[in-house]
Amino acid sequence: MSKILVSIVMGSDSDLEIMREAGKALDDFGIAWEIDVTSAHRSPDRSADYAKKAADRGIKVIIAGAGGAAHLAGVIAAHTILPVIGVPIPSTSLNGMDSLLSTVQMPGGIPVGTLAIGKPGATNAALLAIAILANSRPELREKIRQFRAEQAEKIAKETLAS
């Protein structure tokens, strides 16, 4: 089994459907990952402990998804120097705008890379994690080039005749 390089965490198991999209993208590139639930508010000590121990377990990037107040990515980032990528989860009241603003508005000095709301954000979070890993893994860099070439080819085939 490959060594786990990316950790996906979410504030609630109700976020699983969205965060699985990150796992699917990581699978497509052959990146080993783990997934867990920890809440910035309901289990703050667990969240801090999880973040503090991630690097020692070999994790290279953390993807954190949360809705509502969406503080999970920030709490994780405050307790690790690993790159943290936030995925705002759509909430029922504001369709994820609250989650987006809570995730993106980190104070200077504690960065969280924040992606789009929902499934596109989860997919892109995985692709960003892969790009980060590719800095030291040339085989991943080539896979990213191939992926983008395939995307361009698909679009070229979809072009409508004038």
MIDO-698293 format. One record per residue: x, y, z of N, C-alpha, C in turn. Coordinates in steps of 0.001 Angstrom, whole numbers, plus 500000, padded with zeros to 6 digits. Layout:
% residues N
XYZXYZXYZ...
% end
This chain:
% residues 162
500839498812500000500000500000500000500877501242500000500473502242499243501207503494499177501083504259500481502078505060500757502069505894501946501033507006501781500241507242502800499220508284502751499891509653502767499567510463501753500172511781501603499203512931501851497921512683501645496917513739501770495861513313502782495538514229503665494489513994504648493293514868504287492137514242504247490891514964504019490117514935505327489788516109505838488999516189507076487767517032506824486741516743507576485503517503507448484897517691508821484071518729508927483479519066510210482347518164510636481755517443509671480622516576509968480528515498508907479994514334509268479860513287508258478831513651507187478029514678507426477098515144506396477842515807505232479124516117505417479952516714504366480597515653503474480397514389503789481096513300503113480843513248501610479611513436501185479303513361499753480150514354498953480329515536499481481138516551498796482622516215498895483095515862500066484529515642500260485020514374499571484135513434499277484532512249498509485041512632497117484585513772496611485054514239495296486566514471495317487076514955496420488524515126496558489215513770496505488651512802497208489208511452497196489214510844495807488147511049495044488079510520493679489193511102492824489407512403492920490469513042492128491847512525492552492060512354493844493335511811494320493534510383493816492458509593493826492535508228493291492946508231491827492396509154491046492712509234489618494203509443489371494882510056490328496317510317490195497163509325491000496516508348491623497251507338492380497829507842493689497199508857494266497680509426495527496921508781496685497650508237497638497033507639498821496550508746499752495346508539500303494742509550501165493953508882502283493633509696503276492791509258504384491666510274504537490629509873505244489515510787505470489025510619506907488640511745507527488215511701508923487267512859509202486585512777510325485682513830510776486231514396512075486362515701512118486731516382513349486164517791513261485617518280514330484928519561514318485718520630515064485813521790514443486487522915515091485776523331516370484468523101516426483678523552517571483289522430518524482917521285517980482439520190518833483565519299519348484702519295518660485858518514519130487148519298518873487277520488519471488441521335519177489776520719519576489820520000520679491083519376521091491491518289520101490522517517519650490799516469518660491305517092517360490690518200516937491106518872515704492548519363515816492870519971516947494226520476517164495225519324517191494888518265517888495775517099517980495990516461516597494923516350515846494989515790514489495972516592513639495843517907513672496718518773512879498169518692513347498378518699514651499733518669515204500479517394514842499776516278514705500414514986514449500464514602512970499810515366512112499707514997510695501075514872510018501936515830510195503254515797509533504074514594510001504008514288511274504747513139511807504242511821511233502990511810510762502435510609510145502723510544508643503439511545508121503802511538506709502869512311505801501862512948506370500932513746505582501682514960505023501401515290503762502055516427503105501111517595502873499810517308502731498802518340502484497511517925503191496812518918503758495520518658504396494444519421503641493370518720503312492186519333502709491102519312503777490574520489504110489579520591505183488286521201504652487197520477504812485897520968504382484998521209505572484294522341505544483358522641506630482307523625506142481138523528506739480045524429506404479705525319507574478713526166507390478291527070508456479401528034508821479806528022510073480885528907510526482212528554509866482364527295509449483498526839508636484871527221509182485099526987510446486383527322511047487400526184511004487011525019510518487899523860510595489235524086509900489222524579508671490489524772507953491409525718508718490855526765509277491659527713510047492224527112511320491425526333512009491896525671513232493014524692512887492819523925511823493863522983511387495136523752511029495000524813510252496164525602509826496900526227511003496164526574512039496786527180513216497671526204513983497487524897513723498209523876514488499170523048513650499440523480512413500402522764511569501053523738510601502222523368510106502839524183509057502627523544507685501890522438507634501556521822506353500618522735505560500636522637504230499651523376503448498240522880503777497327523811504006495932523489504290495073524133503203494228523306502610493333523760501554491912523646502069491184524754502056489825524780502567488788524595501479487775523811501787486634523612500890485373524056501636484785525179501226483538525613501848482394524668501452481664524213502439480536523308502207479253524140502175478411523907501175477154524675501126476312524424502373475859525492502981474976525369504134473550525684503690472628525339504509471231525521504117470806526979504116471394527788504974470912529162505097471449530114504027472701530049503701473305531011502765473970530338501570473619529095501301474146528357500146475665528307500076476331528369501200477775528234501243478549529538501261477876530667501072478594531953501114479176532197502500478445531805503549478964531936504907480213531076505079480171529864504535481322528954504628482513529511503858482246530043502673483319530624501860483999531767502598483211532692503108483797533846503786484529533451505066483987532492505805484657532039507034485983531363506726486047530648505611487262529912505265488321530828504660487902531747503831488858532581503106489418533733503953488680534186504955489085535351505731489996535000506906491128534398506616492098534076507663492959535300507963493370535450509227494251536574509550495625536370508921496295537451508623497648537364508078498532536520508965499262535595508367500181534749509114499723533305509243498451533033509033497921531661509096497164531416507783497865531005506734497200530866505430496365529595505300495251529750504599494425528631504151494115528914502692494513528007501807494150528146500405492696527746500267491848528659499847490413528394499811489941528228498374489181527161498141488674526857496811487179527138496745486559526750495655485144527000495408484254526241496391483030526668496465482035526033497319481627524685496719481543523657497559480974522376497171481883521450496381481250520603495563481971519554494841483081520080493934482860521169493172483980521675492360485178522076493222484901522652494382485974523028495298486724521822495826486001520749496136486636519526496637487531518913495558487030518869494328487839518342493222489086519193493023488902520508492976490046521392492772491006521392493951490498521157495159491383521046496322492330519868496142491800518753495646492656517591495387493670517902494290493220518570493228494140518902492139495226519871492605494891520788493491495899521689494057496864520912494951496339519991495740497212519151496577498175518357495704497675517841494593498523517088493665499602517994493078499236519219492720500223520167492189501303520476493229500901520590494491501878520819495562502823519621495666502267518422495662503088517209495739503999517080494519503523517538493367504287517406492121505573518235492129505685519195493028506923519972493117508134519105493423507901517990494107509020517099494432508838515705493831507864515571492941507583514269492320507350514457490819508402514317490034508284514547488583507226513684487899506982512470488392505974511608487774504573512195487932504335512889489028503053513564489210502932514774488294504032515477488124504028516626487223503610516189485823504119515048485391503763514531484068502294514118484024501786513523485091500371513152485133499476514391485042499889515471485693499121516715485620499128517242484184500276517204483522500349517647482117499401516819481251499404515521481450498520514633480678497053514954480962496705515136482215495342515453482612494863516724481917495695517749481932495301519013481301495214518889479785496102518106479198496029517874477751494733517146477394494354516175478208493097515451477980491896516381478121491944517299479089490857518268479241490745519146477990491879519614477498491884520463476301491359519698475092491733518435474993491272517604473881489754517409473937489216517181475127487764517029475283487032518293474817487537519436475211486907520697474826486998520901473317488125520553472742488275520704471283487240519846470542486955518677471060485982517787470435484546518308470621484331519097471689483006519617471969482711520915471200483709521482470563483522522742469849482460522560468768481534523463468774480439523405467807480894523935466446480419523301465425480737523770464074479991525078463836480646526007463163479978527301462919479190527322461629
% end
